[in-house]
Amino acid sequence: MPASLSPNAPEVLRDYYRILQGGTAAYQDGVRMRELLTDHLDFTGSLAGHLADATEGFLQGVAGFIGTVRDIEIVRDVHDASGSAVLYSATMPGGPVTFAEFFTFEDGRINTLNLHYNGPEYLDKGGR
């Protein structure tokens, strides 16, 4: 991992990015990732749109991402009492794709996640 989250990042995000960067072995069929999410994750993504109860669908999508991403470099992260934002570059088989993730938390777990990226570019570069 070329860069890491800042020291003031919530532990749940440290665990989240460890899993994303750890590949399929760290993902363990979503068992560890599921522990980091609320039971009814509110998710918005470029390809999925907005899903108010997206925990299961998100876990499936993350499996595809983890299966294709080669490296993640954290560019910038910001955290305060209302949530966190992380900008990163993911190296896909066809080259890098930039992602921005915005999080809120509930009881130490990720409650909302708004993921911004160029969906067609992600697919063109080998994302699934």
N, C-alpha and C positions, 0 to 999 in steps of 0.2 A: 504494500500500500504506500504510494509515494507521498501522500499527505493524509493527515488525520483531522478529526473534529477538534475544535478548540476545547480547552480544559473545562469550560463552563457548560458543555453540552450535557443534557440529561443522560443518565445511564442507559435508559431505554433506547436512545438513539445510538449510543456507542454499540450496544448489542445489535441493533438493526443493521448498522453498516458493517459490523464484523461478519454478520451472516451474508449480506450482499457480496462482500469482498471475499468470503471464504469458499465460494463455489458450492457445488452440489453436496459435498461432504458436510459442510457447515449447515446447509439448508435442512438436511435430514427429513425430507418429505414434508417440510413445513411445520414440524412439531415445535421447534424452538421459536420460529417466527410467530406462530399462533399465540404463544405466551406473551408476546410483546404488544398484541393488538386487543382492543376491546372486542366484545362479542358481536357488536354491530358497527364495525368500522364504516365511517362515512368517507367515501373515496371519490375523487374526481381525477380522471386521467384523459390524456389526449385521444387515445383510441377507445377507451371504455365509456367515456362520458361520465355523468354523475350517477353514482350508485349509493343509496342511503344505507344499505345493509350489505356491505361488500366484502366481509371478512373472507369467506370461502373463495369468491372470485378473485380477490386480490392475491390470495395464496397461490392460486393456479397461475396467475399472470407473473408473479415473482419467480415462480419455478422456471418459466420460459426465459425470463431475463437472466437469471443466474446461470442457466444452461448455455447462454450465448456470450455473456459479457466476459471479457478477458482481463480487464483492469478497471478500477475506479479511482479517480483522483479528486479529492475534495478541493474545490477552489475556494469556497468561502462558506462559513456558517455563522448564523446569528441566533441568539437565544434570549428570551425574556420571560416574564411571568405568564404571558398569554400564549406562548408557543415557540416554535423554532422554524428556521428556514435554512436549507442547505442547497448550495449550488455545486454541482459536480460534473465531471466529464467521464463518460463511460466509453472504454475502448471496445467496440463491437468488431466482429470479423471483417466488416467493410470500412472501419475507421471510427473516429470518435463521434459521440453524440452528447450534447449538453442537456442536462436535466436540472430542474429546480423543484425542490420538494418543500412544502409548507405543512407543518404539523401542529396539532393541538393534542393535549394529553388529558387523561382522566385516570385518577388513581394509579399513576405511574405507568400507564399503558397508552399507546397511540390510539387516539379517538377519531381524529380526522386527518386525512392526508390528501392534499391537492398537489398533483404531479403534473408539471408542465414540461413539454418537450415537443419536438417536431415529429409527429407520428409517422408520416411517410418516409422521412429520412431514417428514422429508427428501423423501419421495415426494410428499406433499401440497403441498410448496412448490416442486415442479418438478424435483427431483433425478432423475437417471436413472443 
